[in-house]
């Protein structure tokens, strides 16, 4: 992935987190598969019940990447939200936007810690916040990630064996039917 694409993905995720926090909602994990440096699309986590369901849902984010034959993925999540939803201990700073860039050969963890700055209640922002981004530590090759994220990274590069004329298209439809939000680029529309 080139630097321009990476910078665009980071900016996009920071903007999405800012918008979610301003609306008082928790940012959901998202995976961004790439094939030969081209973004396939974005897949956001479906609503979960927590615990085992959240663990499974995060791992299932890998399905579109695997079906597309992705050679790179970027997965984004917030440390505390994922830890709470999955019933796991938080790994790393919290609150923190994490982006992990992975290939078959390994991954690099990028962390963007922030604090929540309350919005002015007079602007209709009661109970909402915006992130105040703190200095980010350097990229960490092989940095520790939570188990469901690690499983999603692994399965992103495991080919799906579907007996269907359009494995990618059917995977996207099944993911959408399960409640995942899938936005594909024009190049990869099934």
Biotite code that builds the C-alpha atoms (Angstrom):
import biotite.structure as struc

atoms = struc.array([
    struc.Atom([0.000, 0.000, 0.000], chain_id="A", res_id=1, res_name="UNK", atom_name="CA", element="C"),
    struc.Atom([1.346, 3.394, -0.870], chain_id="A", res_id=2, res_name="UNK", atom_name="CA", element="C"),
    struc.Atom([1.682, 6.240, 1.649], chain_id="A", res_id=3, res_name="UNK", atom_name="CA", element="C"),
    struc.Atom([-1.145, 8.263, 0.098], chain_id="A", res_id=4, res_name="UNK", atom_name="CA", element="C"),
    struc.Atom([-3.611, 5.368, 0.487], chain_id="A", res_id=5, res_name="UNK", atom_name="CA", element="C"),
    struc.Atom([-2.478, 4.734, 4.079], chain_id="A", res_id=6, res_name="UNK", atom_name="CA", element="C"),
    struc.Atom([-2.820, 8.413, 4.998], chain_id="A", res_id=7, res_name="UNK", atom_name="CA", element="C"),
    struc.Atom([-6.314, 8.491, 3.444], chain_id="A", res_id=8, res_name="UNK", atom_name="CA", element="C"),
    struc.Atom([-7.401, 5.416, 5.428], chain_id="A", res_id=9, res_name="UNK", atom_name="CA", element="C"),
    struc.Atom([-6.060, 6.873, 8.696], chain_id="A", res_id=10, res_name="UNK", atom_name="CA", element="C"),
    struc.Atom([-7.791, 10.213, 8.059], chain_id="A", res_id=11, res_name="UNK", atom_name="CA", element="C"),
    struc.Atom([-11.013, 8.408, 7.121], chain_id="A", res_id=12, res_name="UNK", atom_name="CA", element="C"),
    struc.Atom([-10.996, 6.372, 10.338], chain_id="A", res_id=13, res_name="UNK", atom_name="CA", element="C"),
    struc.Atom([-10.229, 9.404, 12.503], chain_id="A", res_id=14, res_name="UNK", atom_name="CA", element="C"),
    struc.Atom([-13.111, 11.280, 10.836], chain_id="A", res_id=15, res_name="UNK", atom_name="CA", element="C"),
    struc.Atom([-15.465, 8.321, 11.328], chain_id="A", res_id=16, res_name="UNK", atom_name="CA", element="C"),
    struc.Atom([-14.522, 8.085, 15.020], chain_id="A", res_id=17, res_name="UNK", atom_name="CA", element="C"),
    struc.Atom([-15.026, 11.821, 15.443], chain_id="A", res_id=18, res_name="UNK", atom_name="CA", element="C"),
    struc.Atom([-18.496, 11.578, 13.840], chain_id="A", res_id=19, res_name="UNK", atom_name="CA", element="C"),
    struc.Atom([-19.512, 8.543, 15.938], chain_id="A", res_id=20, res_name="UNK", atom_name="CA", element="C"),
    struc.Atom([-18.405, 10.146, 19.212], chain_id="A", res_id=21, res_name="UNK", atom_name="CA", element="C"),
    struc.Atom([-20.190, 13.409, 18.296], chain_id="A", res_id=22, res_name="UNK", atom_name="CA", element="C"),
    struc.Atom([-23.396, 11.367, 17.914], chain_id="A", res_id=23, res_name="UNK", atom_name="CA", element="C"),
    struc.Atom([-22.817, 9.629, 21.222], chain_id="A", res_id=24, res_name="UNK", atom_name="CA", element="C"),
    struc.Atom([-22.319, 6.203, 19.617], chain_id="A", res_id=25, res_name="UNK", atom_name="CA", element="C"),
    struc.Atom([-19.480, 3.767, 20.062], chain_id="A", res_id=26, res_name="UNK", atom_name="CA", element="C"),
    struc.Atom([-17.265, 3.377, 17.002], chain_id="A", res_id=27, res_name="UNK", atom_name="CA", element="C"),
    struc.Atom([-17.497, -0.141, 15.568], chain_id="A", res_id=28, res_name="UNK", atom_name="CA", element="C"),
    struc.Atom([-14.561, -2.158, 14.235], chain_id="A", res_id=29, res_name="UNK", atom_name="CA", element="C"),
    struc.Atom([-14.059, -2.011, 10.465], chain_id="A", res_id=30, res_name="UNK", atom_name="CA", element="C"),
    struc.Atom([-11.917, -3.992, 8.035], chain_id="A", res_id=31, res_name="UNK", atom_name="CA", element="C"),
    struc.Atom([-10.547, -2.603, 4.780], chain_id="A", res_id=32, res_name="UNK", atom_name="CA", element="C"),
    struc.Atom([-9.255, -5.303, 2.399], chain_id="A", res_id=33, res_name="UNK", atom_name="CA", element="C"),
    struc.Atom([-6.931, -4.396, -0.471], chain_id="A", res_id=34, res_name="UNK", atom_name="CA", element="C"),
    struc.Atom([-6.025, -6.310, -3.610], chain_id="A", res_id=35, res_name="UNK", atom_name="CA", element="C"),
    struc.Atom([-2.827, -5.234, -5.393], chain_id="A", res_id=36, res_name="UNK", atom_name="CA", element="C"),
    struc.Atom([-2.916, -1.911, -3.545], chain_id="A", res_id=37, res_name="UNK", atom_name="CA", element="C"),
    struc.Atom([-6.553, -1.163, -4.497], chain_id="A", res_id=38, res_name="UNK", atom_name="CA", element="C"),
    struc.Atom([-9.142, -0.797, -1.764], chain_id="A", res_id=39, res_name="UNK", atom_name="CA", element="C"),
    struc.Atom([-11.914, -3.410, -2.068], chain_id="A", res_id=40, res_name="UNK", atom_name="CA", element="C"),
    struc.Atom([-14.179, -1.592, 0.373], chain_id="A", res_id=41, res_name="UNK", atom_name="CA", element="C"),
    struc.Atom([-15.036, -1.247, 4.036], chain_id="A", res_id=42, res_name="UNK", atom_name="CA", element="C"),
    struc.Atom([-16.911, -3.721, 6.215], chain_id="A", res_id=43, res_name="UNK", atom_name="CA", element="C"),
    struc.Atom([-18.239, -2.534, 9.596], chain_id="A", res_id=44, res_name="UNK", atom_name="CA", element="C"),
    struc.Atom([-19.049, -4.868, 12.443], chain_id="A", res_id=45, res_name="UNK", atom_name="CA", element="C"),
    struc.Atom([-22.657, -5.998, 12.731], chain_id="A", res_id=46, res_name="UNK", atom_name="CA", element="C"),
    struc.Atom([-24.603, -5.271, 15.935], chain_id="A", res_id=47, res_name="UNK", atom_name="CA", element="C"),
    struc.Atom([-23.505, -7.761, 18.596], chain_id="A", res_id=48, res_name="UNK", atom_name="CA", element="C"),
    struc.Atom([-24.814, -9.095, 21.891], chain_id="A", res_id=49, res_name="UNK", atom_name="CA", element="C"),
    struc.Atom([-21.389, -9.030, 23.505], chain_id="A", res_id=50, res_name="UNK", atom_name="CA", element="C"),
    struc.Atom([-19.190, -11.843, 24.739], chain_id="A", res_id=51, res_name="UNK", atom_name="CA", element="C"),
    struc.Atom([-18.904, -14.796, 22.353], chain_id="A", res_id=52, res_name="UNK", atom_name="CA", element="C"),
    struc.Atom([-21.131, -13.106, 19.754], chain_id="A", res_id=53, res_name="UNK", atom_name="CA", element="C"),
    struc.Atom([-18.829, -10.070, 19.608], chain_id="A", res_id=54, res_name="UNK", atom_name="CA", element="C"),
    struc.Atom([-15.746, -12.300, 19.354], chain_id="A", res_id=55, res_name="UNK", atom_name="CA", element="C"),
    struc.Atom([-17.302, -14.239, 16.473], chain_id="A", res_id=56, res_name="UNK", atom_name="CA", element="C"),
    struc.Atom([-18.489, -11.104, 14.680], chain_id="A", res_id=57, res_name="UNK", atom_name="CA", element="C"),
    struc.Atom([-15.014, -9.540, 14.750], chain_id="A", res_id=58, res_name="UNK", atom_name="CA", element="C"),
    struc.Atom([-13.455, -12.705, 13.326], chain_id="A", res_id=59, res_name="UNK", atom_name="CA", element="C"),
    struc.Atom([-16.151, -12.815, 10.616], chain_id="A", res_id=60, res_name="UNK", atom_name="CA", element="C"),
    struc.Atom([-14.977, -9.398, 9.369], chain_id="A", res_id=61, res_name="UNK", atom_name="CA", element="C"),
    struc.Atom([-12.312, -11.421, 7.544], chain_id="A", res_id=62, res_name="UNK", atom_name="CA", element="C"),
    struc.Atom([-14.823, -13.107, 5.205], chain_id="A", res_id=63, res_name="UNK", atom_name="CA", element="C"),
    struc.Atom([-14.947, -10.371, 2.555], chain_id="A", res_id=64, res_name="UNK", atom_name="CA", element="C"),
    struc.Atom([-11.145, -10.056, 2.572], chain_id="A", res_id=65, res_name="UNK", atom_name="CA", element="C"),
    struc.Atom([-10.747, -13.819, 2.137], chain_id="A", res_id=66, res_name="UNK", atom_name="CA", element="C"),
    struc.Atom([-13.386, -13.977, -0.607], chain_id="A", res_id=67, res_name="UNK", atom_name="CA", element="C"),
    struc.Atom([-11.741, -11.085, -2.481], chain_id="A", res_id=68, res_name="UNK", atom_name="CA", element="C"),
    struc.Atom([-8.306, -12.716, -2.285], chain_id="A", res_id=69, res_name="UNK", atom_name="CA", element="C"),
    struc.Atom([-6.944, -9.718, -0.374], chain_id="A", res_id=70, res_name="UNK", atom_name="CA", element="C"),
    struc.Atom([-3.184, -9.407, -0.163], chain_id="A", res_id=71, res_name="UNK", atom_name="CA", element="C"),
    struc.Atom([-3.406, -6.646, 2.481], chain_id="A", res_id=72, res_name="UNK", atom_name="CA", element="C"),
    struc.Atom([-5.939, -5.637, 5.105], chain_id="A", res_id=73, res_name="UNK", atom_name="CA", element="C"),
    struc.Atom([-6.312, -2.751, 7.487], chain_id="A", res_id=74, res_name="UNK", atom_name="CA", element="C"),
    struc.Atom([-8.461, -3.372, 10.548], chain_id="A", res_id=75, res_name="UNK", atom_name="CA", element="C"),
    struc.Atom([-9.518, -0.526, 12.845], chain_id="A", res_id=76, res_name="UNK", atom_name="CA", element="C"),
    struc.Atom([-11.005, -0.741, 16.344], chain_id="A", res_id=77, res_name="UNK", atom_name="CA", element="C"),
    struc.Atom([-11.133, 1.131, 19.635], chain_id="A", res_id=78, res_name="UNK", atom_name="CA", element="C"),
    struc.Atom([-9.305, -0.603, 22.475], chain_id="A", res_id=79, res_name="UNK", atom_name="CA", element="C"),
    struc.Atom([-11.860, -0.171, 25.256], chain_id="A", res_id=80, res_name="UNK", atom_name="CA", element="C"),
    struc.Atom([-14.963, -0.781, 23.144], chain_id="A", res_id=81, res_name="UNK", atom_name="CA", element="C"),
    struc.Atom([-13.672, -4.109, 21.808], chain_id="A", res_id=82, res_name="UNK", atom_name="CA", element="C"),
    struc.Atom([-12.388, -5.224, 25.206], chain_id="A", res_id=83, res_name="UNK", atom_name="CA", element="C"),
    struc.Atom([-15.742, -4.463, 26.839], chain_id="A", res_id=84, res_name="UNK", atom_name="CA", element="C"),
    struc.Atom([-17.816, -6.031, 24.052], chain_id="A", res_id=85, res_name="UNK", atom_name="CA", element="C"),
    struc.Atom([-15.728, -9.211, 24.043], chain_id="A", res_id=86, res_name="UNK", atom_name="CA", element="C"),
    struc.Atom([-15.274, -9.467, 27.810], chain_id="A", res_id=87, res_name="UNK", atom_name="CA", element="C"),
    struc.Atom([-11.485, -9.267, 27.469], chain_id="A", res_id=88, res_name="UNK", atom_name="CA", element="C"),
    struc.Atom([-8.782, -7.218, 29.146], chain_id="A", res_id=89, res_name="UNK", atom_name="CA", element="C"),
    struc.Atom([-7.820, -4.116, 27.190], chain_id="A", res_id=90, res_name="UNK", atom_name="CA", element="C"),
    struc.Atom([-4.510, -4.423, 25.338], chain_id="A", res_id=91, res_name="UNK", atom_name="CA", element="C"),
    struc.Atom([-2.858, -1.035, 25.017], chain_id="A", res_id=92, res_name="UNK", atom_name="CA", element="C"),
    struc.Atom([-3.976, 2.486, 25.790], chain_id="A", res_id=93, res_name="UNK", atom_name="CA", element="C"),
    struc.Atom([-7.655, 3.288, 26.133], chain_id="A", res_id=94, res_name="UNK", atom_name="CA", element="C"),
    struc.Atom([-9.340, 5.134, 24.612], chain_id="A", res_id=95, res_name="UNK", atom_name="CA", element="C"),
    struc.Atom([-7.309, 4.488, 21.488], chain_id="A", res_id=96, res_name="UNK", atom_name="CA", element="C"),
    struc.Atom([-8.024, 4.078, 17.807], chain_id="A", res_id=97, res_name="UNK", atom_name="CA", element="C"),
    struc.Atom([-5.967, 1.144, 16.559], chain_id="A", res_id=98, res_name="UNK", atom_name="CA", element="C"),
    struc.Atom([-5.196, 0.457, 12.926], chain_id="A", res_id=99, res_name="UNK", atom_name="CA", element="C"),
    struc.Atom([-3.333, -2.673, 12.022], chain_id="A", res_id=100, res_name="UNK", atom_name="CA", element="C"),
    struc.Atom([-1.921, -3.096, 8.526], chain_id="A", res_id=101, res_name="UNK", atom_name="CA", element="C"),
    struc.Atom([-1.457, -6.781, 7.728], chain_id="A", res_id=102, res_name="UNK", atom_name="CA", element="C"),
    struc.Atom([-0.204, -9.028, 4.961], chain_id="A", res_id=103, res_name="UNK", atom_name="CA", element="C"),
    struc.Atom([0.320, -12.781, 4.924], chain_id="A", res_id=104, res_name="UNK", atom_name="CA", element="C"),
    struc.Atom([3.797, -12.151, 6.331], chain_id="A", res_id=105, res_name="UNK", atom_name="CA", element="C"),
    struc.Atom([2.775, -10.221, 9.445], chain_id="A", res_id=106, res_name="UNK", atom_name="CA", element="C"),
    struc.Atom([1.335, -6.974, 10.689], chain_id="A", res_id=107, res_name="UNK", atom_name="CA", element="C"),
    struc.Atom([2.199, -3.504, 11.915], chain_id="A", res_id=108, res_name="UNK", atom_name="CA", element="C"),
    struc.Atom([0.133, -1.930, 14.691], chain_id="A", res_id=109, res_name="UNK", atom_name="CA", element="C"),
    struc.Atom([-0.512, 1.820, 14.631], chain_id="A", res_id=110, res_name="UNK", atom_name="CA", element="C"),
    struc.Atom([-2.121, 3.382, 17.706], chain_id="A", res_id=111, res_name="UNK", atom_name="CA", element="C"),
    struc.Atom([-3.803, 6.768, 17.950], chain_id="A", res_id=112, res_name="UNK", atom_name="CA", element="C"),
    struc.Atom([-4.644, 7.465, 21.604], chain_id="A", res_id=113, res_name="UNK", atom_name="CA", element="C"),
    struc.Atom([-7.162, 10.172, 22.398], chain_id="A", res_id=114, res_name="UNK", atom_name="CA", element="C"),
    struc.Atom([-9.190, 11.667, 25.194], chain_id="A", res_id=115, res_name="UNK", atom_name="CA", element="C"),
    struc.Atom([-12.864, 12.451, 24.923], chain_id="A", res_id=116, res_name="UNK", atom_name="CA", element="C"),
    struc.Atom([-13.515, 16.178, 24.887], chain_id="A", res_id=117, res_name="UNK", atom_name="CA", element="C"),
    struc.Atom([-17.191, 16.862, 25.815], chain_id="A", res_id=118, res_name="UNK", atom_name="CA", element="C"),
    struc.Atom([-19.095, 18.876, 23.220], chain_id="A", res_id=119, res_name="UNK", atom_name="CA", element="C"),
    struc.Atom([-20.930, 22.033, 24.227], chain_id="A", res_id=120, res_name="UNK", atom_name="CA", element="C"),
    struc.Atom([-24.376, 20.950, 25.495], chain_id="A", res_id=121, res_name="UNK", atom_name="CA", element="C"),
    struc.Atom([-25.940, 24.136, 24.071], chain_id="A", res_id=122, res_name="UNK", atom_name="CA", element="C"),
    struc.Atom([-25.171, 22.884, 20.543], chain_id="A", res_id=123, res_name="UNK", atom_name="CA", element="C"),
    struc.Atom([-27.304, 19.791, 21.086], chain_id="A", res_id=124, res_name="UNK", atom_name="CA", element="C"),
    struc.Atom([-24.273, 17.747, 22.019], chain_id="A", res_id=125, res_name="UNK", atom_name="CA", element="C"),
    struc.Atom([-25.475, 16.528, 25.401], chain_id="A", res_id=126, res_name="UNK", atom_name="CA", element="C"),
    struc.Atom([-23.687, 13.287, 26.281], chain_id="A", res_id=127, res_name="UNK", atom_name="CA", element="C"),
    struc.Atom([-21.506, 13.490, 23.194], chain_id="A", res_id=128, res_name="UNK", atom_name="CA", element="C"),
    struc.Atom([-17.817, 14.056, 22.773], chain_id="A", res_id=129, res_name="UNK", atom_name="CA", element="C"),
    struc.Atom([-15.117, 14.507, 20.218], chain_id="A", res_id=130, res_name="UNK", atom_name="CA", element="C"),
    struc.Atom([-11.657, 12.978, 20.320], chain_id="A", res_id=131, res_name="UNK", atom_name="CA", element="C"),
    struc.Atom([-8.694, 15.096, 21.274], chain_id="A", res_id=132, res_name="UNK", atom_name="CA", element="C"),
    struc.Atom([-5.882, 13.181, 19.559], chain_id="A", res_id=133, res_name="UNK", atom_name="CA", element="C"),
    struc.Atom([-2.784, 12.647, 21.685], chain_id="A", res_id=134, res_name="UNK", atom_name="CA", element="C"),
    struc.Atom([0.753, 12.043, 20.398], chain_id="A", res_id=135, res_name="UNK", atom_name="CA", element="C"),
    struc.Atom([0.872, 8.653, 18.688], chain_id="A", res_id=136, res_name="UNK", atom_name="CA", element="C"),
    struc.Atom([3.599, 6.136, 19.473], chain_id="A", res_id=137, res_name="UNK", atom_name="CA", element="C"),
    struc.Atom([5.548, 4.841, 16.492], chain_id="A", res_id=138, res_name="UNK", atom_name="CA", element="C"),
    struc.Atom([4.358, 1.899, 14.404], chain_id="A", res_id=139, res_name="UNK", atom_name="CA", element="C"),
    struc.Atom([4.916, -1.463, 16.097], chain_id="A", res_id=140, res_name="UNK", atom_name="CA", element="C"),
    struc.Atom([5.743, -4.368, 13.772], chain_id="A", res_id=141, res_name="UNK", atom_name="CA", element="C"),
    struc.Atom([4.129, -7.488, 15.243], chain_id="A", res_id=142, res_name="UNK", atom_name="CA", element="C"),
    struc.Atom([2.493, -5.390, 17.995], chain_id="A", res_id=143, res_name="UNK", atom_name="CA", element="C"),
    struc.Atom([0.157, -7.272, 20.313], chain_id="A", res_id=144, res_name="UNK", atom_name="CA", element="C"),
    struc.Atom([-3.490, -7.202, 19.261], chain_id="A", res_id=145, res_name="UNK", atom_name="CA", element="C"),
    struc.Atom([-6.570, -8.621, 20.922], chain_id="A", res_id=146, res_name="UNK", atom_name="CA", element="C"),
    struc.Atom([-7.295, -12.313, 20.077], chain_id="A", res_id=147, res_name="UNK", atom_name="CA", element="C"),
    struc.Atom([-10.364, -11.737, 17.854], chain_id="A", res_id=148, res_name="UNK", atom_name="CA", element="C"),
    struc.Atom([-8.462, -9.140, 15.823], chain_id="A", res_id=149, res_name="UNK", atom_name="CA", element="C"),
    struc.Atom([-5.537, -11.553, 15.431], chain_id="A", res_id=150, res_name="UNK", atom_name="CA", element="C"),
    struc.Atom([-7.940, -14.275, 14.263], chain_id="A", res_id=151, res_name="UNK", atom_name="CA", element="C"),
    struc.Atom([-9.562, -11.870, 11.771], chain_id="A", res_id=152, res_name="UNK", atom_name="CA", element="C"),
    struc.Atom([-6.122, -11.028, 10.373], chain_id="A", res_id=153, res_name="UNK", atom_name="CA", element="C"),
    struc.Atom([-5.230, -14.706, 10.021], chain_id="A", res_id=154, res_name="UNK", atom_name="CA", element="C"),
    struc.Atom([-8.523, -15.680, 8.346], chain_id="A", res_id=155, res_name="UNK", atom_name="CA", element="C"),
    struc.Atom([-8.351, -12.699, 5.971], chain_id="A", res_id=156, res_name="UNK", atom_name="CA", element="C"),
    struc.Atom([-5.633, -14.576, 4.102], chain_id="A", res_id=157, res_name="UNK", atom_name="CA", element="C"),
    struc.Atom([-7.228, -18.032, 4.287], chain_id="A", res_id=158, res_name="UNK", atom_name="CA", element="C"),
    struc.Atom([-9.064, -18.734, 1.017], chain_id="A", res_id=159, res_name="UNK", atom_name="CA", element="C"),
    struc.Atom([-12.782, -19.372, 1.359], chain_id="A", res_id=160, res_name="UNK", atom_name="CA", element="C"),
    struc.Atom([-13.903, -22.595, -0.227], chain_id="A", res_id=161, res_name="UNK", atom_name="CA", element="C"),
    struc.Atom([-17.406, -21.874, -1.493], chain_id="A", res_id=162, res_name="UNK", atom_name="CA", element="C"),
    struc.Atom([-19.088, -23.926, -4.166], chain_id="A", res_id=163, res_name="UNK", atom_name="CA", element="C"),
    struc.Atom([-20.707, -20.966, -5.888], chain_id="A", res_id=164, res_name="UNK", atom_name="CA", element="C"),
    struc.Atom([-20.157, -19.257, -9.262], chain_id="A", res_id=165, res_name="UNK", atom_name="CA", element="C"),
    struc.Atom([-19.509, -15.931, -7.483], chain_id="A", res_id=166, res_name="UNK", atom_name="CA", element="C"),
    struc.Atom([-17.902, -16.611, -4.084], chain_id="A", res_id=167, res_name="UNK", atom_name="CA", element="C"),
    struc.Atom([-17.124, -12.929, -3.557], chain_id="A", res_id=168, res_name="UNK", atom_name="CA", element="C"),
    struc.Atom([-20.641, -11.757, -4.420], chain_id="A", res_id=169, res_name="UNK", atom_name="CA", element="C"),
    struc.Atom([-22.357, -14.368, -2.268], chain_id="A", res_id=170, res_name="UNK", atom_name="CA", element="C"),
    struc.Atom([-20.033, -13.608, 0.653], chain_id="A", res_id=171, res_name="UNK", atom_name="CA", element="C"),
    struc.Atom([-20.900, -9.906, 0.468], chain_id="A", res_id=172, res_name="UNK", atom_name="CA", element="C"),
    struc.Atom([-24.637, -10.687, 0.350], chain_id="A", res_id=173, res_name="UNK", atom_name="CA", element="C"),
    struc.Atom([-24.400, -13.106, 3.287], chain_id="A", res_id=174, res_name="UNK", atom_name="CA", element="C"),
    struc.Atom([-22.446, -10.547, 5.334], chain_id="A", res_id=175, res_name="UNK", atom_name="CA", element="C"),
    struc.Atom([-25.048, -7.858, 4.606], chain_id="A", res_id=176, res_name="UNK", atom_name="CA", element="C"),
    struc.Atom([-27.859, -10.281, 5.501], chain_id="A", res_id=177, res_name="UNK", atom_name="CA", element="C"),
    struc.Atom([-26.119, -10.866, 8.846], chain_id="A", res_id=178, res_name="UNK", atom_name="CA", element="C"),
    struc.Atom([-26.134, -7.116, 9.569], chain_id="A", res_id=179, res_name="UNK", atom_name="CA", element="C"),
    struc.Atom([-22.612, -6.090, 8.561], chain_id="A", res_id=180, res_name="UNK", atom_name="CA", element="C"),
    struc.Atom([-22.406, -2.779, 6.735], chain_id="A", res_id=181, res_name="UNK", atom_name="CA", element="C"),
    struc.Atom([-20.506, -3.367, 3.498], chain_id="A", res_id=182, res_name="UNK", atom_name="CA", element="C"),
    struc.Atom([-19.388, -0.516, 1.220], chain_id="A", res_id=183, res_name="UNK", atom_name="CA", element="C"),
    struc.Atom([-17.464, -1.723, -1.819], chain_id="A", res_id=184, res_name="UNK", atom_name="CA", element="C"),
    struc.Atom([-15.508, 0.368, -4.273], chain_id="A", res_id=185, res_name="UNK", atom_name="CA", element="C"),
    struc.Atom([-16.823, 0.352, -7.846], chain_id="A", res_id=186, res_name="UNK", atom_name="CA", element="C"),
    struc.Atom([-14.016, -1.989, -8.911], chain_id="A", res_id=187, res_name="UNK", atom_name="CA", element="C"),
    struc.Atom([-15.212, -4.746, -6.585], chain_id="A", res_id=188, res_name="UNK", atom_name="CA", element="C"),
    struc.Atom([-19.003, -4.475, -6.786], chain_id="A", res_id=189, res_name="UNK", atom_name="CA", element="C"),
    struc.Atom([-20.392, -8.044, -7.055], chain_id="A", res_id=190, res_name="UNK", atom_name="CA", element="C"),
])
